[in-house]
Each structure stands twice: as C-alpha cells, then as structure tokens.
Amino acid sequence: MFIIKCPYCGERDVTEFSYGGDATRAYPQDPAQATPEDWHAYVYERDNPRGWHVEWWQHSQGCRQWLKLRRNTLTHELGRTALPHEPLSPDDDEGSDA
Amino acid sequence: MIGDQLRRHPTLGGALDRSKALRFSFDGQRYSGFQGDTLASALLANGVTLLGRSFKYHRPRGVMSIGSEESNALAELRTGARREPNTRMTQIELFQGLEAQSQNRWPSLNLDLLSINGLVAPFLAAGFYYKTFMRPRGFWEKYEYFIRRAAGLGRASGEADPDRYERIHRHCDILVTGAGAAGLAAAKSAMQAGARVAILDEREAPGGWLRFDRNLIEGAPATVWLDETVAALRAADNVTFLTRTTAFGYYDHNLITAVERVQDHRAVPDPHKPRQRIWTFRAKQVILATGAVEQPLAFADNDRPGVMLAGALRGYLNAYGVMAGHKAVIFSNNDHAYRTALDLIDAGGAIEAVVDVRPSPAGDLVRAVRDRGVRVYTDSIVSHAKGGHALQACDVTPRGGGRPETIECDALGMSGGWNPAVHLHSQTGAKLDWRDDPGCFVPATAKWPCVSVGAANGDFQLADCLANGSEAGAQAAKASMGGTTATAVPGVRAFREERPHPIWEVPLGPDRRGKRFVDFQNDVTVEDVELAHREGFVSVEHLKRYTTMGMATDQGKTSNIAGLAIMARLRDKPIPEVGTTTFRPPFTPVSIGAIAGQERGQHFQPLRRTSMDDWHAENGAVFQNVGLWRRPHYYPHAQEDVDDASRREVTATRGAVGVCDVTTLGKIDVQGPDAAEFLNRIYANGFAKLPVGKARYGLMLREDGMVFDDGVTSRLGETRYLMTTTTGNAGPVMAKLEFYLQTVWPELRVRITSVTEQWAGFSVAGPKAREVLQDVIDIDISDGAFPFMAAAECRFAGAPARLFRISFSGERAYEVNVAADHGAEAWALTVAKAQALGGSVYGLESLGTMRIEKGHVAGTEINGQTTADDLGLGGMLSSKKEFIGKAMTGRPAYLAPDRQKLVGLRPVDGATWIKAGAQLIEDGAAAPPVQMLGHVTAVAFSPELNTPIALALLSGGMARAGAALEAAYPLTGESVRVRVVSPHFLDPEGTRMHG
C-alpha cells in the first residue's frame, strides 16, 4: 500500500490513484513524420525492469492530474513524483522526497 | 477428576475474577469456570484433557500452548448462524453460557471411528495424495469427496453472519505491536516523549509473559509495574491502547492491519457495537514487540493429551490457577523451562523428573531446581510418551543409548527453546538471521522504518526486554518527531542462563514405536520430513508443500524450526543454510466478515441510479446492472416474460413511439479555443469542420489501432462541445482524454469536465417521436429547422435542456438531455404523451434488439480485438489528418482478408434462436477439432422480420454472404444452421431515421 505524493494534493493513499503504464516512452513528437519503427517502439516495446522505473499514475480520485512516479519494482520504494512536462528518469538519483 | 474445577489451585491465578462463576458446555457436557478464564484454561481446570482429534490420523489431542500458536485445541464455537469453526480454545475467553464442540471426530470425541487412519498410517505419509489418488486418472474427483470429509476441520454455519463488522483507519507516529514487557516499555518512553502512540495486544489483557511468569521488577511482583505502566498509558491522551487486537498484516510503507475482537468475548454482541473491527494503521515508526513462541520437541507420541509446552504448563498455573498435572515431567533443551519446575513445586505440585538433553547443565535455574530435591536426568531424552486419551507415563533414555526408565506422570512440559515471532517482520520481505545463542532466527535489517525488540528480537531476559524496549521507544519518538527524553529503566534481577542445546527431534526409543510430530495441526512427522528428503526435496519451500508442514491455520508457528533442523541434519548443513519459508498475512486467521466490514449486501458497491429510477421501479421495470448503474431491462405487463415484453416494446416503438432512459451514457463537456483541434486528433473521423448546431457520430481508436469507443459529439457553440461515450467506457474515455491533454498536447487550450450526472437523458424514437416533443420543446423541431443530426440547447417544459436528432434504433429519434433535477418530471411527461399516441417505454432488451436489427455495433463487437474495418466502419477513417491510432491501422495483419468481421446471421429454418457466444463452423457433423471461423456476438428476435437474427464476427466477413454455416454451442450441445446476411437487417437506406 503505497503513499504517493501528488504534486497538487500532497501525500495520498495509493487507492486514490490509477496506474497508467510506462512513462519512459514519449508519444512521437510529429506523428506524420514518425516511422513505423517509431510507432512500434512507442506502442509495443516495454521494458520490465527489476528495480527503478518511471510510471504514469493519475490521481483519479483527487485532482485528476497525471503524474510521473519513480518506483522500485523490486522493493516498492517510491522516489520522486513529477508533473508530465518535468523530466524524471529511472536513474534519477536526486533522492527520495516521497 | 472431571468437573468441579478440581484442578484449580486455591489461590493462584491472577487472570481470574473468582467472584464471577460462569457456566459453559463442551460437547454437550456442562462445566463451570471463572470470569477471566479461556476455554482452554477452564477445561483444564475441570480435568478435561481430550479436546480434539488430529487432522489426518484422528489422534486424540489436548491443549499444547497458551496462545495464538495453538495447533491442537480447535473448537467450533457457538451454535446456529454464529457457529464458528477452528477457533483456538487458548484464545477464546469464557463467557456465560458458552457452547463449544470438538471437531473432526465421528461419532464422538471419545470414540472416533476414523482413528483407524492411525493404523493405516504407513499409507498416509507425505505426498500420499499425489501417489495414491492419481490412478486411475480422472478418479480424483470421486476420491476427493471422501478425503475432504475425513480430513476436515470444523464446519461453517452455512448461514448469513448476523453480526456487524467495521473498519477504522488511523495514522500514528509509533505503532507498537505487543504489550508485553518490551512493548510496554517502548510505548511508555514514546508516550513520555509526546509521540502519538498506538499499542496493540492480541490477548484480552496486556502484559504478555509478565502475567504467565513469576518475576520481580524493582523488588516487587512484576504485575505491580505492569498495572502502573498500563494505567499510565491508558490515561495518556496521546496513546491508543487496544487489547484483543491482533496485528495480522504488515504491508508496504508501514501499513499494518489489525483485527480487534470487540465483542467476541460475549455470547451475543452488544447491539450498538460491531463484533470485530479491522484497524488499518499507517505509522511513521513501527516497533515489533510480538514476543516469541516456545518450540516443541519431536519425540515418540509427543502429541498425547497431557503433553504441552513447558511455558504453557506454568502459564496456566500462574495466570489461571490450573494445576494441569500433579505428577509432572519436564523435558527441555534449555534453562528457561526449569522455571516451570520451580513454579509447580512452589504451588504444591510434584515434579517427577526434569529431563535435559545437555550433559551438564549448571545455570542458576537448574541449581534452584536441584536444590528443591528434583531429580534431573542429564544427557537424556524422553523417548516415548505413553497413554491413550491421556498421558500416563514416559520413557526416559540416556542419549548415548541404554535401557529406558519408565516414569509415571500426568503432565509433561516440553521445551525446545523459544523462537522469536518474526512473522510480521518477515511479511514485509525482510530477511532473518540465525543466532547460535540461544539458537533461533532473529529479524535482520527491517525493510521499512521498524525495529523488533525484546523476545521478538531474540532478547529473552526480562531486563533486556525492558531496557531495549525503552530505548527503542525513545529512538522511534526521536525519528518520527525529533527531540528525545531519557526514560528510567526499572531494575530486574538477571538469571544466569546457559546456552540451549540446538536439537528439536530425538530418536525413537528402543521399542521403535510411536510417532514424532513436527507439525501437530497437519500431522506431519519426523518420518515425513525424512521421506521428503529421500525423495529428493531439497528446498524448504518444496518440503513445505510436499509434506504440508507449516501449511495449517497455525502457519507452522510451532513446527518450522524443528522441520528446518531435521532438514539441516539430513543435508548435513547448518540450519541457516537450509533457509526459512516465507510468512504471509494473516498472522492468525481473520474472518471473512471482518475483512468485508460493512461492504456487504447492497453496500458491497455503490449503486448508480438515474433521475428516472423511481419511475422505473414504480412501473414494474425489471432491472439489469450495467457497471455500477442499474437500468431497466424490460417493463413486463402481467405475465409477460422478457421476450414477450420486448416484442411488444419494439413493435410499439417502430409502429408509434418509444421512450428509453439513456442517462447512463458518458457525457463530457469539452471547451476551449482548441476544442475542435483536440476532437479532431482524438476521433478517427473528421471533427474540424463540424458546424455549430450539428451532432456527429465519432469513432475513437486505441493507440494500437483497435476500436476503443464510439459516441455522438455535438457542437453547442464556437468553442463548446458535448461528447458522449458508451456507458461502460465513460470513465476510461475521460481518463484517456485527460492523459492526452496533460501529457501529449499540453499546448492545446482545452478544458474537459464530466457532466454525466448533471444531465438526465432519454431517447424518443419512432414515427411519432416529433409529435411527442413538439409541444414541450421551446424551439422549432420541424424537419426543415431541425433535421437529422441537428443539435441545440433549448428548454424542455421550461427546464434547461439539450436536444439531439440522433438515432440508435433506426427510427426517427430525438435524444433529450434535461438538467438532472428535472429528469423525473420530463420523463413522466414524455412517457404520458407517448402512451397517449400508442407508444411505450422500452428497456435494454428492446434497445439491443433494435440496434441488432440496424447492425449498430456495441460492446460485444467493440471487444478490443476489432478494427474499424472489421466493424464495417473502415470508411470513417480520415486520410486527411493525424489521429490517435492512425499509424497502426495500416499494419498488414489488420488488412488480412480472413480477419473476423461483422456480419448478420439468420437461422436457415427462420425460427430457431441462435445462441450468443456460439462458434461458427463449416460443418456441424464434422468431428472435432474443426476450424472455428468466428462467433455470435449478439442475438435477438426481430418482430418486424418475424425471425431470430444475430450479429457475428466471421472470418472473411461479408465475403461469405449467402453461405450457410453452423452456429454450434458445444457447452449445451445446441447447434443451428445459419445463413450469412448483411448486418443491416432493417431499412438499410436509413429512410426512417432521416424522416
């Protein structure tokens, strides 16, 4: 049972959030120019890391904000959360503020 | 000796209130006890030692322990709807009129015919299920019935639980589990530092072993310190003190769940209180002071009633005044069990012998016992316990071998030392370390902010419990809130104890007879573990599953160590290298009622009702649940069934007019200067040029190119749209739109809001639809002014409304949205007008029939595996713009000609219903396996065509038009010959809806 730090609402129980998948993949910047390989990578290719990962979560029972969450899939430790436009990588080592 | 509490000591028993006598019954026999007794202590006081039969061999069993680790003394408690199986008698508080039954015996506890299993025991060894019942193949189902009967535990009541349960959530700085010496010391120092503390204990009274042992704190009996400390904690307003509360689960981020048995100690709960309560604690710091569990020793027939853990023997004496035996023997591998000998002697009992596996024990307690003239057999073992339904004697044999000496006894206290109750620590995934002295597993580094103290950490001396507990409380307070206070630790005299000898199993005696139980509840013996090893089971996890050791409801609290030790001996490795199994929640069984709490019956999940719900109910609607919503399925008249009613409703709608509640469709208000651009990217068809006052059917794809959802979106103003979604996808569509706006296209100036609940919706369909509405709508709805696919804001009988000329039924149809508060009124008015014109209301069944007649797709066709082209909607995909999912629509597999595509079906005989879900195959007579070409997605009876019809997804789709196939439903053996036709059964040109 995680406690996730919503950028707007603060620390809230995981039951208020919905999981939204891998946040390390970005929708192609220019869809018209993207190659089939780009689309294949975006739609289908997913790592299944054992360790730190960045995921999309939506505060669906709260402010409805989509956010990025750094989570350790092995230990369930949580790292930083970030708004969609803010960079956040699995290797982020700025420490945990959750 | 049975009855009259003849085993009760005249003065001892701190837990008892002797002024309150209680009557109770066990297996129909009446007994008396005192307030403060447990069922186990009261039965022991009455000399009742045979309490149950074992799981597999139906061996007679008595009480083994004095706590939640009990694996023998299980009972069915109460009667009728409150009957509860497998309750541990050691934890059941006695109450006036308590009724309990022994379990797993037939016809009675004394004469159990199934104890014949003990004679055929060689065939019931580890893994016997796997070996015996696998042949002949397929017979398992026949064996299973008898096996389950013979190897049962208690019986559930089979009736609805009459009691209430509830849940509480609590945040705290420090959670202390266990209110023994260490836990109380920790809570006290944390309380004094000002932290918000919660402290739990599973027993009815706090104190742990302070109540069961004789100890001095600051020179006074330990109960003085106990009472003072408990009083101080209970008085503090920063402390939550819960007894009868078991912490049973430890989850991520310091979430601890506990069950409080609020009213289990009463025959019937107070009507204003829940029976049990689940607490969910979120703690900044957790202190585990869960104590330790004494381990049994595996010697021959160590399960005879009268054999119990040495600590339990003295606990029953000190707390409940029960002299479980007058001639007792103690069998131990450690010094601690000598306390039992001292306590029994001081209470006037006789100790026949202390049998110690160690060659020359000389600790303080050992000397004290010797000083009282007790014979101590060193370097010896109890090789066999004798007796049937009760212990009569035991054989003592030197460890080096030799003739056994038989000693008469009526109680035998065994002790394999103590193992910390590491269950909660282990549940988090944290590891254990093996500690050689005294020979037990202790918690390694905790995973979350948590520390184990006292016996739970392998520190068994009272002085250490108090000092370490106090320190842990202060440290936790500092960590969670800063600041610190020094707390005085009371003085305790320490006994010098020597190291236990790490053995938990001993050889059979010279008679080579008897069973040495390791897991008492699942009847697993030393021989079973040895057999598993011979058969190649090396991992402890495999050993556990093969022998079922540790898999009973006691989760192996008293069997894991011995099992591991045997495995270690067989593999010739040290115990820590053999490893431990994983403990999982719950620590002790938790009733389903408590877990469900108040979320049962109609509170299981919320029920969403539309504004018109009361009208539906009053007019006899049969409801159907669609997600959380309930919607009218059909409105039967008199004796009509669903088919009759639907046929009437459809005929009335197509002949005159029908009214249907469509409030549940998702409605999303889309606003902003870039709203048109946003919708154009979301929908697969064009939305950029939709004029104000027009509605358009829109198709949404997923990013992988499959169809996601469909609905009608209307442009209400220059920068304002109303989107509708299917009922089931309202939530997912909203979340998806928010995802794209917030993460992919943050530059778009668009805001979206769900308005599903703000607007009641109903459709008015049929040739007389306009007639129904023209007088109540304040705008001109003539065909010229309000043609097909028009949309407008308006007033309905004065109420704010929106009107859309759209059709799902294929008839001339209008969809009305009215401000939700006016929904019921507007509906009633519309229905009255429709009925005056020969129309009807209609429900989901008729809605489905009419959409099937028109070949409109719904959830069974939009199943996540169909593309727009599969559904006959390929022409909608825009080639002029980018949209979600576009890039994937050209993938070769999506264009394969044999894809399953939408078709219509009619039975060749024109009469037989086609089953939804039926498989389409070429030849009904062919022997399987046959190629499955597709399946039937929706079926209906068309009153207008006077034939059953169906929609299906069929390989090749309309390329097979005209072909005859078999719609086979092997589950029921039904099969019908069908012909492939266009899915547009009625009015394919759409002349009706265009008007």
Interface residues (C-beta under 8 A of the other chain):
Chain A: M1 F2 I3 S18 G20 Y27 P31 A32 A34 P36 W39 Y42 V43 Y44 W56 Q58 S60 R64 Q65 W66 T75 H76 L78 P84 H85
Chain B: Y251 D252 H253 L255 R282 G429 K447 E703 D704 A735 E738 F739 Q742 T743 V744 P746 E882 K886 A887 M888
